[in-house]
Amino acid sequence: MTKMMLDSKGIPYVEVNITEHPEAREYVTEELGYTVAPVVVVDDDDHWCDLRPDQIERVAAHFAA
């Protein structure tokens, strides 16, 4: 659902499968502290996990500006 919503809002993203990239899994779990997926990382200070329509709308507004 997260990818579908990002696509519908025209927000570009790069998908990284954390089961195939241990360094990405370590970043998400150890550095960011998430235990569920998906994780969306906008930048070092802006990230969230799971489906968050409120956050996606906020990012979409930024891209529209």
C-alpha positions as CSV (number, residue, x, y, z in Angstrom):
1,M,0.0,0.0,0.0
2,T,2.8,2.4,0.8
3,K,4.3,2.0,-2.7
4,M,0.9,2.4,-4.3
5,M,0.3,5.6,-2.5
6,L,3.7,7.0,-3.3
7,D,3.1,6.1,-6.9
8,S,-0.3,7.7,-7.0
9,K,1.1,10.9,-5.6
10,G,4.0,11.0,-8.1
11,I,6.6,10.7,-5.3
12,P,9.9,9.2,-6.6
13,Y,11.6,6.5,-4.5
14,V,14.2,3.8,-4.6
15,E,13.1,0.4,-3.2
16,V,15.7,-1.4,-1.2
17,N,15.0,-5.0,-0.1
18,I,16.5,-5.3,3.3
19,T,16.5,-9.1,3.1
20,E,19.0,-8.7,0.2
21,H,21.1,-5.9,1.7
22,P,22.3,-6.5,5.2
23,E,23.7,-3.0,5.5
24,A,20.3,-1.5,4.8
25,R,18.7,-3.9,7.3
26,E,21.3,-2.8,9.9
27,Y,20.6,0.9,9.1
28,V,16.8,0.4,9.5
29,T,16.9,-1.7,12.6
30,E,20.0,-0.5,14.5
31,E,20.3,3.2,13.5
32,L,16.6,4.1,13.0
33,G,15.2,1.5,15.5
34,Y,12.4,0.1,13.3
35,T,11.2,-3.5,13.6
36,V,8.5,-3.4,10.9
37,A,8.5,-2.7,7.2
38,P,8.1,-0.8,5.0
39,V,10.4,2.0,6.2
40,V,10.3,5.2,4.2
41,V,13.4,7.4,4.6
42,V,13.1,10.9,3.1
43,D,16.4,12.1,4.7
44,D,18.4,11.6,7.9
45,D,15.8,13.4,10.0
46,D,12.6,12.4,8.2
47,H,11.5,8.8,8.2
48,W,8.7,6.5,9.3
49,C,7.6,2.9,9.1
50,D,4.4,1.2,7.9
51,L,1.7,2.9,5.9
52,R,1.4,6.6,6.9
53,P,-1.0,8.5,4.6
54,D,-0.4,11.6,6.7
55,Q,3.3,11.5,6.1
56,I,2.9,10.7,2.4
57,E,0.5,13.6,1.9
58,R,3.0,15.9,3.7
59,V,5.8,14.8,1.3
60,A,3.5,15.1,-1.7
61,A,2.8,18.7,-0.8
62,H,6.5,19.4,-0.7
63,F,6.9,17.9,-4.2
64,A,4.0,19.9,-5.5
65,A,5.4,23.2,-4.2
